[in-house]
Structure formats: C-alpha cells, structure tokens
Amino acid sequence: MSSNDEGPAAGGRVKGTAPDHIKSDKSENDDIAANMNDNGVPGTTGTGTDDHPDPADEATLADTPPDETPVDDPPADEAPRDEAAPEDETPPDDPPLGETVRDGTPIVDDDTTGTDAPRDEVTDPSEKPLPDQAPDLDEGTGLGSDSGTTRDFEPVDALEAPVLNGQEAATETTGTGEAAEPAADPATEPATEAEAAPQTAPAPLDDPAPAPSEPLSPAPAEPAPAGGSDATSVGSGGAERPAEDRTATVASPIAASPDAPPGKKGRRGKKGAGNGAGSAPGKGGGGGKKPPKKKRSRPVRYARRTLFAVLAFLGFAVAAFGVAYLLTPVPSPQQQAIAQGPTFYYADGKTVIAKTGTNRDAVPIKQIPEGVRDAVIAAENRSFYEDPGVSVRGTGRAFWSTVTGEQLQGGSTITQQMVRNYYGGIGKERSVTRKLKEIMVSLKVGREKSKDWILEQYLNTIFFGRDAYGVQAAAKAYYGKDVSQLTPAQGAFLAAAIQQPSNFAEPEGQNRVYAEQRWRAVVNNMVRDGAVTQADAAAMTFPMPVKQKITNILKGQKGYMVNVAKKELIERRGYSEDEINRSGLKITTTFDKRLMDAARRAVTANAPAGMSKKIRTGMVSVDPATGQVLAFYGGRDYLVEALSSSFGDWAQAGSGFKPIVLATALDDGMKLYDSVDGSSPQYFAGTPVRNDSGRSFGYVNLVGATQNSVNTAYIHIGQKVGLDKVTAMAEKMGIPRSQLTANGANTAPTFPLGVISVHPVQQAGVYATFASEGQHRTPFVVKSVTDNKEHTRTFTEKGERVFSQQVARDATYAMQQVVRGGTGTGAQLADGRDVAGKTGTTDAGRAIWFNGFIPQMATTVSMFRSDSRPLNIPGYGTYGGALPAQVWRTFMADAVSIMNYSPKSFGSPSVTPGGGYSGQPSDRPGGPPATGPGPSRPPGSEGPGREPSTPPTDDGPELPLPPEPGDPGDPGGGGGDPGDPGDPGGGGGGTDPGRLRG
C-alpha cells in the first residue's frame, strides 16, 4: 500500500513544517539523511523505518543478546508485530520533567503548556522523520490500521509517566486525546512467559541490522493533549488494547544504535480523528495553542457552591410549597360551626352533673354595625382587607413560638382564626404541620371567598367570654341587646375581650384596670385606621357591661360543681376556658352524688327558721388518703349566689388555726405535758388579751390549752416556738403564704389565734393532714378528663410529709379531748367512734367553725356573713360548738353509713396527760379542769411572756375583744376563743347547760 501524502498520519499526527528547534539542528539531520540515502531507503513514505540507526542506537543494539536481535519490519502491506521487552533490560533514566535531551543538550518540551502544537510535515528526504514514529497497531492483530501511515510516540516526562507493576510504561493517546493505562515494566517486575514472548515469534535473521524502517530523527517532546492524561491511541473503528498489548517493541534505528543516548522515550501521539485512515484532522492538529484556563480561588468556589445550594433549596421549597398548596383541600365546615361542649360527671364517671353547650346565634354581616366591624379589625388584623389571608411577619412569630415554646404576640390573621374555628380537621395543637395546614387553607379561602364572608364567619364563631360564641351572643351576654344596637364604644369592648375574655367577663377590681387599658388601646387603633375621629374617641366612656346572667341548667348545687371543676382545670391543670367549652371534654369529678345530697340535707335541715339569708354556710369533706373532695355545700343556689361559699368565699379562721400552732410546737420538741401561762388578761404588744369570759388558767399543759381553747396560753406557745415556724407549718399544710402574711398578720403576737382569713376547703385540707398522720395532699375536685379522641388524663395529688406520725397522733389526742369534754362535744357521733376536731369563733361572732375528722374523712363546716357583720342565728349562740358542730354531726352520721366506714381508732399518743391547769392534771383523762377562777395575773403584774402595758395601736391586725358580762347564754368559767362569746371552757356549766355551745 502506498503512503498517504495528502492526509494526516494515522494515529493523529499531522504533517507540516517542522518546529524551529528541529530545523536548527541541521547537522544532525544531515547525517541521518546521509545514512538513509546510503541504504537507499525513502525518507518520506513507505513503512517509515530507518536501516541506518543513530550511533547511540547502535550502542544499544550492540548490547542486545543474540536471541533478542531486532527483526525485519514486515512488508509494506503488513504492519510490524509487537515484541515483548527482554526481562533483563533496564529502562534508561528519564530526562528531567519538561525536557528532552539531544546530544547532551536539554531542550524545553512544548508539552509544558498542556496544549498540542502543530508539527510541520516532512516532505524533503533530507529531513528525517522524528524518532517517535512507529507503525500503528490494531488491537489483537499487531497490524496497523493503515500500513502506509504512522503514529507518533511522544516522550513522557518522568513524573507524568504512569507506572504499572513498578516500571514506567510508554503510553499512547487515543484518538480523542484520553490516556490509556500503561503496560507493566518487565525490567522491574519479572514477566511471565506469556508477557515475555511476542504474540508472533519473528523468524531468526542472519543480519543483526534492524529491519527497514522510516528514518527517525531526535525531536523535542511536543505538548501533551489538553487535560494532561496519557491514553492509548485507538482508531475510530477499534477498541482500546489490553494492558499487555499497549507497549509495542518496534525495530528502529534508535533501538539498534549502540550510541543512542539513554533515557529517551517515545512521545505522546497527538490527538487525531482516530479513524484509522487519517482522513480527518485531530482535535488539536489544526490550530494554535489553547489559552490556559484560569483557576478560581477557593473563596470563589465556596461562594459558588453556597449560591447553588441556596438556589437549589429555594427551588425545592417553592416546589414543595406549590405541591402542598395543590394537595391541601379546604375542609368542610363544622356543623353550624359549633363545637361540642363539655360534660361533667360525678365520681362514678356515669352519672351526669351537667352537659353544657355553646351559646351561639349567627347573624349576617349586614346586621353587624360597621363600628363593631372596624373595632374588631383594628384590634385583630389591621391589614385584613389587603392581605391574602396570611401575614408573613405574624406567621414567623407563630413558628418561633411553636419551635421555642415561648409565648409571643399573636401571629394569626382574622382569616386564620376563622379557619381554625369554622372548618373541621385543622386542630389546635401547637405543631408546625398544623400551622402549615392552617396557612394553606387560609390562602385558598382568601382567594376563593370574599373578605366580607370571611369576616362574617369569624364574628359568628369567635369566643367573647361569658359563655358567648359569636358577636350576637356576646351583645346579649354583655349588654342585653341585639348586636345591631351596639355602639362603637361597646363594639371596642367586645373586640378587646377577644384576646383574654376571662378578664372581661366581670371587669371589676384589677380586671377593671386591665379591661379599660385594653379598651382604650382598641379605640386608639380605630382612630389610627380612620374608623372614628379623634373627637369621637375622646367623647367615648368605658362601656361597663351588665351583670352576668346564669343559665338555669346550672341551678342548685350543679352550677357550683361545674364552676369549681372548670376553675381547677384552668388554674391547676393547664386548660383554657375556650378549650373546655369547645373540645367536647368528658370531665369526671371527685364528687360522690350521695354525699353531695347528704351535705345539702345537713345544711338545710339544721338551718333555723328566720335565719338571715345573708348568712352563708360552707362545708367541705375531704378523703385524707387521696386529697379528693368527696362532697361540699356551695350555697343556696348557684343562680342566686354564684360564688361558692366553700371554695370562693372565706372568713377569719379563729381558734380553728390553733391546731397548726400545736403541731408546730410538738414538731419543735414540746410535749403534751409541757405547761404555759394561761392566765387572763395578759398584755402583748400593748394590747390586752383575755380568755373567754376572762377565765384565768394558771399554767396549763398543751392538752388543756387545746381542750379549753385558752387564748393566752396559745400566744405563749407561738412565741416559744417562733411565729416564723408557725407560718412555715401553715404554708406546708396548704394555706398560701400570701394569706398568712397579709397586712403583716404573721408578725403580730395574736397570730396563733387565727387572725387570718381562709377558705373552708383550705381548713378541710389542714385537718385532713392530721387524719392522714402528717401527710398533706392539696384537695382537688377533678379525677380525669377524656377528650373527643378518647384520650384520658387522670389526676392525683402526691402526699408530702409535713410532720411525723407521732406528732400527728399527739395533736390528734389533744383534739379528741375537745370533742370528748371540751368546746366541741356537739360533734360526738352516736356510734361512739373516735372523733377529733376544733371549734373556731372569731371577734364578735362574725364567723363560726367546726373542723373535725375521723380516720377516713375530714370535714369542715363554717358559717359567716360576706359583709363581715356579726352573726345572729335564732335559737343558737354564735359559737363554733353550736350550729356548725350540729351540721357536722348530721352530715358525718350519713356519710359513714353511705361510705360504709367502720369505726376506726386513731393512733396512740406518746403520752396521755389530762387537760389540767397550774401544771396539775385533771381527775379524769381528757376532762376539764376543776371549776374556779384559778390563778390569774392582773394587768401590770409580772408573768412569763407578758410585755409591759402600752396603749393599743391601729397598726396591727384586727384583735379579738373580750365578751361583755351578762351575754345571754354565756357559760361560766373556762377559757374560750378570743371573742368567742359563749365558747365553753373546760369547767363550769353555763346558764343553759342543756345547749351545747362552742
């Protein structure tokens, strides 16, 4: 086959003008040309071999063993076959990186630029071909794709030459410029027989001269292909050769010359078209060098990556939002947009106390005055008519509140609030998914519905307080009129109530201050929005609502039970009023219906005819083992007296506070037989304190002081142990510190006499602590709550030990003597079971108490007037041991039968002294001291714990006054409560011994 003089050489080399550094070495090229001419071998066409090797190549050839004599090149129509390198041949050293060596002179390689430089075609026979020309070999055959064309083998820098099995391997480039894997080096790693033997064994030659080959002349290395990778040259129709065939041993003048300089390597072939015929130019063969790419700095790369990440995230977020928007349907409206009200049950969980509903009366938007609408918009969502239904800023606040749990400014628009209340399935839990669903639905509703429609549904579903849902119900509940008759000022009040309706239901006291501030803020917003003028706003006055009306479903004791349970859920269990009214809760209370009926009967049956209706009676019964309120009496009728007399109202504790002082003394180390001064009168802080009827008891032990309710003795007990300890003990037994310290009551010497005010339920909790032998549990009224998904929460109170069991038993023993023969004998039960308790009477009979207990139950009965005026009970004296003890006995007699409580004894005390005076025990256990005046200490005389006489002042708490002589029914002798007219002492009968007074 003839050579192709027109097209580029196979393997990608393009013929042309030789580079300048090749032309400059004219002497060397002339010698090579002369040798080639002497042999008569053409220098420009044919197989491309040279039978006149370079002297350096001859030196190399001379060292070649006889069995490795180079073979003749195949005929022109056959490409030479590959020959494996000998095992003992050591590769020459590589020249320095980026250079080739010719006759000891370093030449800079064009490959340092990383681009392909065009090479000039050799057309003159005197210009010898470059020494890197070799026949092109096809994969698997050892034959070139075109016998008339050649491939270039360019020198590879030492650092760029790939290494296989420890030896550098000459590499070729593919037709696309990509590098192929280099072959293994037989010089550094012994070759196997298959690797050492050529694929086709050459015939032995007599002449050691190399086979005819195209003359090659040393040439500088050309630039590597772009990308700097070495690859095996592959034609367009051929695949990459296996690793063992990638190095071809070709007979050439370079290999045969013994004088060839060491370290020369074949140069990389230029990128060619790879079609095997040289019909198309290589990728880099037709033009000049490509400019090098400028490498970006690290910050720029990071910035680009960050930007791409942010853009990708935003794109994903937008796409996700769009998908969520499309997939979120608008739920169906709740049936008439009315949520299910709560149902309250007795302790059995089956008997219904009351089922309350939602008070709602929907009206069209046209019926609602514009001033009311403007007020609501000014208070809740100023941009209502402009926003799409969602506020970006408000939504951000809501998400932050949901994630962190912090309570921030509300973030919901009117549309969002309407969606929550009007549509079902949105929910009200604090979660991101619920908020996202609310936003999607709000956006859709904002697009599909008119603003007036949204506002109408909002005003008909929102909660305004006073059990009113919707603006029409609110107008009637607060002002007793139709919504169409509301003024702008009244509309502003209702708008202000939306955020915190509980503070607006009864705007009195501190609630009045807050309500006016909030109302004024809404009016100012209306001025800001142009709804009213500044002059109109200045002329507005606070529109005080009418007194709240109660529906008859809560008539009698039911209203008290429902109200007390709701109050506890809000204040102690974390529920909101709106949640209770709308969530369909099933609320099971601790109230036993039988005991509730018994409490009502005990009060009404014992109330004398003609007793003033202003006298209120409270009664609470607590289970000491659990703290559950089993029953109570809240008042005559919830519709008449909405405030519970047992939980909401309160009165001065009086002598019912003394057992707390007794427990403090015993816990501090005093014993029942320890004596204190019980003489009367005595002066403390300049104020005279007397026992009942001025009775003076010399020194009296703790049992006698309790049995006879000796005032002066208890003041000495309080001073001995310290009033701060008494305060701490009372707080641990359930009386809040704020009540104990009001007006500095706990710092006055008379603090042990019960000058503080308490709720009856608090006193019941105190005496339940004694019944449970020192374990205090705060009384509670709700056992469990079940929501509309049947999830149930149960509630209990963990007991906390306040004092030791023995302290409780000793104190209980002293209080047993009160019932056995002291001021509370009217509380004795017919079956003779153990009963302990303490009477209480306050100044001028303004409040009277009996607090008693058996091991299974503690019950407190109190009677008082809300206006704090003295009591006047026909047929009874104003003593704790009289009517209150009688009511207690009636109820407890029924209770032990209803609950099937068997008689049970209290624990044994550490000692059993009698209630003697002057340090002497009485002649019978628990009996009163002997009658007689006993030792007394007149004013001015010295005595333990007595302070000098000084004029009284008005700075301290209200102090008790002694009873006036000749008080009807005033018993003789004995120490009673301060101001306990007729509170019997331990000795002496009264003028009417047939009537029990306490």
Secondary structure, 3 states (H helix, E strand, C coil): CCCCCCCCCCCCCCCCECCHHHHCCHHHHHHHHHHHHHHCCCCCCCCCCCCCCCHHHHHHHHCCCHHHCCCCCCCCCCCCCCCCCCCCCCCCCCCCCCEEEECCEEEECHHHHCCCCCCECCCCCCCCCCCCEEECCCCCCCCCCCCCCEEECECCCCCCCCEECCEECCCCECCCCCECCCCCCCCCCCCCHHHHCCCCCCCCCCCCCCCCCCCCCCCCCCCCCCCCCCCCCCCCCCCCCCHHHCCCCCCCHHHHCCECCCCCCCECCCCCCCCCCCCCCCCCCCCCCCCCCCCCCHHHHHHHHHHHHHHHHHHHHHHHHHHHHHHCCCCCECHHHCCECCEEECCCCCCEEEECCCEECCCCHHHCCHHHHHHHHHHHCCCCCCCCCCCHHHHHHHHHHHHHCCCCCCCCCHHHHHHHHHECCCCCCCCHHHHHHHHHHHHHHHHHCCHHHHHHHHHHHCEEECCEECHHHHHHHHHCCCHHHCCHHHHHHHHHHCCCCHHHHCCCCHHHHHHHHHHHHHHHHHHHCCCCCHHHHHHCCCCCCCCCCCCHHHCCCHHHHHHHHHHHHHHHCCCCHHHHHHECCEEEECCCHHHHHHHHHHHHHHCCCCCCCCEEEEEEEECCCCCEEEEEECCCCCCCCCCCCCCCCCEECHHHHHHHHHHHHHHCCCCCCCEEEECCCEEECCEEECCHHHCCEEEEEHHHHHHCCCHHHHHHHHHHHCHHHHHHHHHHCCCCHHHHCHHHHHHCCCHHHCCCEECHHHHHHHHHHHHCCCEECCCECEEEEECCCCCEEECCCCCEECCCHHHHHHHHHHHHHHHHHCCCHHHCCCCCCCCEEEEEECHHHCEEEEEEEECCEEEEEEEEECCCCCCCCCCCCCCCCCHHHHHHHHHHHHHHHHCCCCCCCCCCCCCCCCCCECCCCCCCCCCCCCCCCCCCCCCCCCCCCCCCCCCCCCCCCCCCCCCCCCCCCCCCCCCCCCCCCCCCCCCCCCCCCCCCCC
